[in-house]
Amino acid sequence: MILRLKEAAGTDTRTLARFCGVTAGFFMNAQTSTMCTALLTDIEGAEEWADLGRERRRRATAHPDGD
């Protein structure tokens, strides 16, 4: 999977890092931790985008009334 992502990105490594970091941050849970951890460790620069993914997940799952 990582190799295919790198091949698809070609020389656009910044976009690859952002995509992988945001995706891993958003989808990280017990079932996806191995795949998400691989994205964050094997794609240079991905870790710096993980917080954005986590924030997007928090917003997506937040209740509108604040609960």
DRENFILUM-278945 format. One line per 8 residues: number of its first residue (from 1); for each residue x, y, z of C-alpha. Coordinates in nm, 4 decimals. Example, Ala and Ser with C-alpha at 12.3 -4.5 7.8 and 13.67 -1.06 7.14 Angstrom:
1) 1.2300/-0.4500/0.7800  1.3670/-0.1060/0.7140 .
//
This chain:
1) 0.0000/0.0000/0.0000  0.2741/0.2460/0.0929  0.4658/0.1760/-0.2270  0.1554/0.2340/-0.4385  0.0859/0.5647/-0.2647  0.4440/0.6764/-0.3239  0.4242/0.5727/-0.6885  0.0952/0.7580/-0.7331 .
9) 0.2361/1.0735/-0.5733  0.5498/1.0738/-0.7837  0.7457/1.3845/-0.6939  0.4568/1.5494/-0.5058  0.5790/1.4383/-0.1641  0.4183/1.7269/0.0278  0.0705/1.6330/-0.0917  0.1415/1.2679/-0.0147 .
17) 0.2511/1.3570/0.3386  -0.0578/1.5700/0.3962  -0.2954/1.3076/0.2586  -0.1412/1.0260/0.4624  -0.1116/1.2275/0.7827  -0.4668/1.3630/0.7735  -0.6063/1.0224/0.6777  -0.4161/0.8418/0.9519 .
25) -0.5099/1.1018/1.2120  -0.8769/1.0849/1.1188  -0.9089/0.7069/1.0982  -0.6736/0.5950/1.3790  -0.8469/0.3495/1.6122  -0.7918/-0.0017/1.7484  -0.8883/-0.1659/1.4198  -0.6781/0.0596/1.1948 .
33) -0.3779/0.1327/1.4156  -0.1315/-0.0878/1.2253  -0.2130/0.0678/0.8887  -0.2332/0.4229/1.0226  0.0936/0.3866/1.2136  0.2615/0.2628/0.8954  0.1388/0.5707/0.7098  0.2734/0.7995/0.9798 .
41) 0.6114/0.6291/1.0090  0.6797/0.5319/0.6467  0.5699/0.8532/0.4748  0.8103/1.1351/0.5475  0.6285/1.4417/0.6816  0.2979/1.2644/0.7459  0.3165/1.2909/1.1243  0.2990/1.6707/1.1129 .
49) -0.0475/1.6440/0.9489  -0.1950/1.3867/1.1893  -0.3268/1.6469/1.4333  -0.5332/1.8033/1.1555  -0.6922/1.4638/1.0890  -0.7615/1.4132/1.4590  -0.9241/1.7559/1.4803  -1.1390/1.6829/1.1782 .
57) -1.2524/1.3554/1.3359  -1.3313/1.5332/1.6623  -1.5434/1.7883/1.4766  -1.7135/1.5236/1.2650  -1.8163/1.3217/1.5687  -1.9006/1.6114/1.8012  -2.2633/1.6530/1.8982  -2.4153/1.9859/1.7907 .
65) -2.5474/2.0505/2.1419  -2.1993/2.0125/2.2933  -2.2464/1.6694/2.4520 .
//
